[in-house]
Amino acid sequence: MKTAELRQAFLEYFQQQGHAIVPSSSLVPHDDPTLLFTNAGMNQFKDLFLGREERDYTRATSSQKCVRAGGKHNDLE
């Protein structure tokens, strides 16, 4: 199985379980000055977690591109 097929199978599985497929956000967050790069799939949901935004779904799945260049959760050291 190729990586693109595995990614698609992952997304389809969760979609069948009632999750909305959310597209990967940019590697460079345009609306979050606290981040240099997207380092986790949860970054795009930050405003939702903080109560600043609402979405029309309660379950989500995505395959988020991210940068991890060193440290436990740090991009750059």
C-alpha positions, 0 to 999 in steps of 0.5 A: 500500500502506498502512503497516499492510499494509506492516508485516504483509507485513514480519512475514509474510515473516520468519515464512515464513523461520522467525522468531517474530513478537514483539509490540511492547513498551511505549514506556515500559519497565516493567522497565528503569530505564536507559531513559526510552523505548523507543528501539530494537527491540532494547530488549526483547531486552536480557536475552537479549543479557546472558544473563539470559533464554532464549527458545523461539526463536532468530530473531525479527521485530517492528515495534517502536514507539519514540521518537527525539526528538533526537541520534544514539541519544538520546531527549531532549537 
